[in-house]
Amino acid sequence: MRAPQLPAIRVSGLSKMYKVYAKPADLLREIVTRRPRHKEFWALRDVSFEVARGEIVGVIGRNGAGKSTLLKILAGTLDRTAGDVDVNGRISAILELGTGFNGEYTGRENIYMGGVCLGMSRSEIDRKLQEIIDFSELSAVIDQPFKTYSSGMQARLTFSVAMSVEPEIFIIDEALAAGDALFQEKCFRRIKSIVDSGATVFFVSHSVGLIRELCTRAILMNNGCIIADSTPRNTIYAYEKLLEEERAGRSVALGPPEADTSELAAVMLDIAVVDDNGRKVTNLFWSEDYIVSVRCICHRDIPELCIGFRVITAYDESIYATNTEMCGGAISAKAGEIIEARFRFKNRLGPGQYKFGCGVRERNGDRSDLIHFIVDAFPFCVFGGGHHFSGSFDLDFSLDTVRQYEQSRAASSQDVPASHGIESASASA
């Protein structure tokens, strides 16, 4: 009978405490007097979870939540204060940029140093050397000192070495965001290939779109504790709720449509897009007119109510938002009423996948309190318009003037004509 497979990562009761001293001399006084002169800061408190082999787990949370501390302990670069950590498998970790790299050594020498630190043998590094250099796109400077590289170039080499490992467990910190846009795309493709190979991936990211796209599971951390460990969708809802509560300074209801909302003053029912023929549609076409219909139900009287929505890209970036108050509408609602707000618009979104989020607020003097919000209430697609512009949104630019000059003539800002069209100039300087 085959023995049960060990999890890739098992963490039980993990805690990490730092001693914080008001001034450096307090440490010496504490040693001499044996009396505490420090304050305790717990970066992690009683953290427990397991990651099965082949899982892709993302960790999200605000800065200071304990995410990077957790990754450093898993990678073996930081000691724990209490608890147990078992990591079963060959690890490749991308933590802080340039960790283990020496500024005085060349890029080529640092490839060997970094590779050895990641557990590769010299023969393995020899075999992968050219592949690493090609991936980093640094062949022209690979024999120059690492300290002469820009931060972006250092990021490229660091990532290229770490991603050359064929890991069983891949640990990545938010440092991945430091490369330029094209290099990030290359890194993401490499991560996806590692995921497809069956490796276990455990990473920190502030991009909820990346968490949603890559992960089979997501963990939300706050103040050194795990406060949500579920599917990416549910964990992202918990994260949105945490952020909104911190903005509002009070508890708010934010969750998927199936969440319990029976005790709320008002609840969002749905959001839909209607074309000029009154039909509900999920496929929208560029430059055509539509109506967004947003509905909520009130469970008590609300003297000043505001209903709104936002447009969210496939990568969870909010690119547009409006509401009845911004559009000049004042709503006073009675208990038991269903309120429908209809917003007319001409579709100027670029081709691609989007979704609507919708919410309801109550105005209390100068304060606007969120009552209920649904993050991904309505997914939809946009077609057409790609030959007019590129990007997420058409700003309706048009060509004003094209002017042509001989090479010897310099155009000043005062040369711009008031008329439109194409002008040729052949005057000498």
N, C-alpha and C positions, 0 to 999 in steps of 0.2 A: 504493500500500500504506500503510495507516494505521500511524503510528509507535506503538510500545508506550507504554501509559499510565504516567506516572510514579507512584510510590507517594505516598500522602498525606504520610507521614512516613518519613524515612530517617535513621537514626542509626548512625554508624560510629566505633568507638574513642573514644567520648565519656568524658571524665574531667573532674572538677571538684575542685580542691584549694584549701583554705583555709589561710592562715597563722595559726597560733595563738600569741599572745605571752603570756608569763607575766604581764607588766605593761605598761601603755601605753608607758612610757619605753623599753622594749626596741625598739620600732619605730624611734624616733629614733636610738638607738645603732646599729641595723643600717644605717640610711641613712648615718650619719656614718662608721662603721668599715668598712662594706661586708662585714661578717662576719655570717653567719646567726645570729639570736638567736630564731628561731621554731621551732615544731614543725609538721610538715605533717599536715593532716587531709584525707583523700581522701573526699569525700562520694560521688563516683562514680568507678569504675575500669573503663575499657575496656568501656563499654556499647555494644552493637550490636544493632540490630533494624530491621525495616521494618514499616510498617503500610499495607496496601492501602486504596484508596478504598472506603468503605462498611463497613469493619470496625469492630466495637465491641470495644475492647481495655480490659480492666481491669488495674490494677496493685495488688498487695497486698504486704504485708510489715510487719514490726514498725516501731515508731517509730524514726527514725534510719537507716532502710534506704537512704534516698536518693530516695524517691518524689517528694516535693515539690520537691526540687532538680531532678530530671529534668523535671518539668512546667514549672517556671519557665524553664528553658533552652529548652524547646520553645516556650513562649509568648513568648520574646524578652525577658523581664524580668531575666535573669541571664546573665552571660558564662560561657563555658566555658574550661577550662584547656587542653584538648587534644581532638582529634577533630573530626568533621564532623557537622553537623545540617542537613538539608534538609526544610523544611516547605512543601508545595505546596498552597496554597489559602487561602481567607479563614478566619481564626481568630476564634473567640470563646472567651475563657478566664475561668473562675471560679477564682481562686486564693485569696488572703487577703481576708477581708471588708473592704470599703471601700477597696480599692486604687484610687488615683486620685481618690477623693472628698475634698472639702474640708469640714471640719466647720463652717466659718463660712458656707458657702453653703447655700441652701435645698435641700430634696429635689428640687424641680423643676430648679433650676440644676445640681445634680449629675447629673441624668439626661442633660442635654446634655453635661456634661464627660465622664461615663462612656461615653456613646455615641460621642463623638468619639474617645476613647482606644481604643475597640473597632473603629474604622474606619468608623463610620456618618457620613453627611453630615447637615448640619443639616436639610435638607428631609426626609430619611428619619426623623430623630428627631421632627420636627414631625408627620409622618404617624403615628408609632407612640406619641406621647406619652401619649394617653389610655389606650391599651392597656397601656402600662407601668404607669401609675398604678393602673389597675383591677386588674392582676395583683398588684401589691404590696399592695393593700388599704389604702393610706395616703393616700387622697384628703383626709381630714380634717386631715392635718398636712403635706401635701406642700409648703406654702409656709413651713414653719418651718425653722430651721437644722438641718442634718444632725447636729450635735453634741448636740442635744437628744433625738435618737432613742435608744431602748433598743437593745441589741445585736441583739435579734431583729428590730426594725424596720429597722435598718441592713442586716441580712442580706436582708430582703425586698426592699429597694430595689436592693441590689447584684445579687441574683439576677434580679430583674425586668428590669434593664437588659441584663445579659449574655444572658438568654434571649430578648430581643427581636430579637437579631441572627439573621439567616438564614445560619448558618455552613456552610462546607464541611468545617471541622474544629472540633470542639467539645472543649475541654480543661477538665476539672473536677477540682478538688482536694477533699479531704475536708471542706472548709469547708461543703459542701452540708448536712452534718449539723447545722448550727447553728440552722436555723429550727425553729419549733414543728412539732408532728406534722402538723397540717392543711396547713401551708404546704409541708412536705416532700413530702406526697402530691401537691400541685399541681405542685411542681418535677419530681417523678418522672414525672408524666404528660406534662409538657412535654419532658423528656428522651426519653421513648419516642416522642413525635411527631417529634422531631428525628432519632432513630434510624430511624424508619419513612420519613422523607423521603430517606434514602440518604446522609446526612452521615456523615463519619468521626468516631467518638467515642473519646476517650482519657481515662480518668479513674482517679483513685486512690480507693479505698474500703477501710475495714476491715470492711465488711459482705460476707461471702462469699456471703450469700443474694442480694444485689444483683448481685454478679459473676456468679453462676450464672444468674440470671434474664435479665440484659441482654446479657451478652457473648458474642461468638463466639470469643474467645481471651482468655487471662489470662497476665500476667507476674508472677512472684514475685521480689522483690528482697530482698537481705540484705547488710548491710555494703557498700553501694555497688555491688554486682554483681548481675547477673541469674543466678539459680540454677534457674529453671524458666520455660519459655515454651511453652505447650501449650494444650490445650482447658481450659475453666474447671474441669471435673471433675478432670483430672489435676493442674492447678496447685493447686487447693484441697487435694488430697491431699498434695502436697508441702509446702504451708503448715502443714497439721495435723501432718505429720511433723516439720517444723522446730520447731514450738512444743512438741511432746511431747519432742523431744530436748533442748531447752533446760530443760524441767522436770526431766527425768530425769538430765541431765548425761552422757548417753551416746547411742549410736546405737540407734534403735528401728525396727521394721518396721511401716510403716503405709502402706497403699495399697489400690488396687482389688483385687477378688477374683482378677483374672488376674495379679497381680504374682507374681514369683518368691519363694516362701517355703520352698524346700526345705531351707535350712540353719537354720531356726528351731526352737527347743525345743518350741514348740506353735503351732498354726495354727488360726484360726477357720474352721469349715466353713460354717455357715449359721445363720440365725435365722428362726424361723417363728412364726406365731400360729395356735393351734388352738382351735376352739370346743368346746362341751360334748359335741358328737357325734363329736369326734375328727377333724374335717375341718380342713385348712389353709385359712385365709381371708385375704383382703387387704382386705375391707370389714368394718369393725367398727361395732357399734351401741352407742349410749350406754347405760350402766347394765347391760350384759350381761356375763357372766363369760367369761373367756378364759384361755388358758395361753400364755405366751411360752416357746418352746423354743430354747435356745442350745446349739450343739454345737461342740466343738473336738477336734482330734487331737493327741496328745502324741508327740514324736519322741525324748524321753528321759525318765528318771524326774524327777518334780517333786514334792518332799515337800509343798510348800504351794502349791496352785494356786487361782486365783480367776477365775471367769468372770462377766462382767457385760454390761450393755447400757445404752443411753441413748435417750431419745425426742427427736427433732429436728423442729422445725417446717419448713414449706416455705421459710422464710427463714433456715434453718441456725442457729436458736437452740436450744440444748440446754435443755429444760424439765424433764427428770427423768432420773435415773440411779440404778441400784442394781446390786448384784452378790451373789454367793454369800456372801462374807465379811460384808457388811452385813446379810444375812438370816440370819446365824448358821450358815452351812454351811461345814464344813472338808473340803477335798478333797486327797487324796494320790494322785497319778497315776503310772502306770507307762508306760514306753516302749511305743508301739504301741496304747495305749488310746484309744478315742473317749469323751469325756466329754460327757454331755448334762445341762444344768441346766434345770429347768422352773420357771417363776415364775407363780403363779396371781394374777389380779387382776380387779377389777371395773372396766370401762372408764368413766372419768370425763373423758376428753378431749372437748373441744369439737369441733363439726363442722369438717372441713377435711382437708387433706393433711398427712401426717407421714411419718417414716421412722425405722427403728431403726438405730443403730450398735451394734456389738458388739465385745468385746475379751477378751483373756486376759492375766492378770498372774501373776507368780511372786513369792511372799513370801520375802524374805531378811532375817530378823530384823525390824528396825523399818522396813525399806525394802520398797516394793512396786514391782517393775519391770514395765513394760508390755512384753509380748513381741510381740503382734500385735493390730491393730485394723482394723476395716473401718468406714469412716465412714457410707456409705449402703448398708447391707447389705439392707434390706428396706423398700420404700415401701408405705404403706397409707393408707386413707381411713377417716374416722369420720363416721357419719351419726347424726342425731337429737340430742336434748338441747338444741337451740337455744332452746326455749321456757322452759327452766328457768334459764338463765344466758347470759352472753356472755363470750367470752374463750377461752383455750386449755385451761382446766382447771376442772372443777367441784369447788369446795371444800365442797359439800354444805351450804350455808347454808340455814336455814329461817327463816320469819317468826316472831319471838318475840312481840312486842307492838306494837300500834298504839294510841297514846293521843291523845285529842282535847281541846283546851282552848279556852276563850274567849280572845280576844286579850289581855284584861287580866291573865290568869294566867300566871305564869312557872313553868316546870317546873325543878326542881333535880334534881341527880343522886340526891338522897335520895328522890325521888318514884317511882323505878322499882319497880313491884310485883313480888312473887315469883311471882304467878300469870301464866299465859299467856292471851292472847286480846285482844279489842278492848274498850277502856274509854272511855267518854265522861265528861268532867268539865265541869261547868257552874258550879263554885264561883267566887265573886268573889275578887278579889285581896285 
